[in-house]
Amino acid sequence: MSSPADPAIDPDAVVAPDAPVRKLASGLALSLGSYVLWGFLPVYFLLLAPTGPFEIVAYRILFSLAFCAVLLGATRGWGRLFALVRQRRILLTTAAAGILIYLNWQVFVIAVTSGRVVEGALGYFINPVFTVLLGVVFLRERLRPAQWAAVGISAVAIVVIAVGYGTFPWIALALALSFGLYGFIKKQVGGAVDAVSGLTLETAWLVPVAVATLVVVGTTSGLTLTQYGPAHLVLTVLVGVATGVPLLLFAGAAARLPLIAIGLTQYLTPVLQFIFGVVFLGEAMSLTRWVGFVLVWVALIVLTVDLIRAARTQRRASRSSA
């Protein structure tokens, strides 16, 4: 077996020593692009008014599937998709993922169209902490003291925010729960399913839900797709592109960046949504709500610092064993 320094194995190591730097830079750009686009999704959904949240999600399913079909044709990915369809485990996993992402999309669009963007942002702030808890429940992982501290602080924050709202923050918890479980299920198939094929299968499973929704909306309040001019029609059709593009950017970033870098940049999305809700939509932020959000941010800082320290310790251990 050739050594790592063998130029026949890695010519870029000699010809382009800055290749790893370029790879990290491009990965960071892709990651930031995906999270910025996700952060501005509330703006996009508000531009679709007066279309209701259930109709929006139905279009999001159908036009995302159409966008994926175009991408599969352009990248010659149909063969890869058909190979996945023949695997029962993949089909069942993507079906479960589809149900969870539908719940996530629906709750988020309801939050945006009902003026509760800040509560939606809270859901994505606490999602990393919830993901840690999933590891304990399903993978029997043992948490480090700092991780337990982050979980405890987040629990206190949720109680404080609930008191501040005067109601149970179901939107935030539903978003954290659905997206956390979605990520957990997606992780079970690992790298076996690429981003485009995964979204194609997930949305394909949801087509009956989308069609049923449009039938109900059409027979009650009426569909809005063609009722408000060509600009509204184009924006509605492009909701599939708005769904697919950030996902593809994220997939490219995940292939280039270490997990810790992805974890640090993910906070950009809820930060942008929080700013949009408070500054541009004028959502009320009482003192109690501010205290709750500050506690959540403290929990995230604790979790992030612990993650960085653990990564450094593991890296030193790997070097020592090498």
Secondary structure, DSSP 8 states (H G I E B T S, - for coil): ---TT-TTT-THHHH-TTHHHHHHHHHHHHHHHHHHHHHTHHHHHHHTTTS-HHHHHHHHHHHHHHHHHHHHHHTT-HHHHHHHHT-HHHHHHHHHHHHHHHHHHHHHHHHHHTT-HHHHHHHHHHHHHHHHHHHHHHH-----HHHHHHHHHHHHHHHHHHHHHSS--HHHHHHHHHHHHHHHHHHHHGGGS-HHHHHHHHHHHHHHHHHHHHHHHHHTT---TTTSHHHHHHHHHTHHHHHHHHHHHHHHHHHHS-HHHHHHHTTHHHHHHHHIIIIIS-----HHHHHHHHHHHHHHHHHHHHHHHHHHHHHHHHHHH-
